[in-house]
């Protein structure tokens, strides 16, 4: 008798990009890791200004280039493909991009991403 070996899913980031193509700021969940979720979103145009009261937000640019605008005393940052940044809790920010840019965000599962652009 052989025992079944449960499959561990392999996630193709490109499949996520295909799933959300043409729908900016409509995040999808790609994976869960402990109490975190890996979300993907297409950033095109400007999101709205917001902050997260109790959570940091991690951005990793898979494709494209984004600017994360921030209120003083912070300066805006530009992230290119392969670059990442963590926006600390409580910092008001506004992601924007002139081109279609795909971003992975690592967030607590409790953080609800509504996807409502400006």
Secondary structure, 3 states (H helix, E strand, C coil): CCCCCCCCCCCCHHHHHHHHCCCCCCCEEEEEECCEEEEEEEEEEECCCECCCCCCEEEEEEECEEEEEECCCCCCEEEECCCEEEECCCCCEEEEEEEEEEEEEEEECCCCCCCCCC
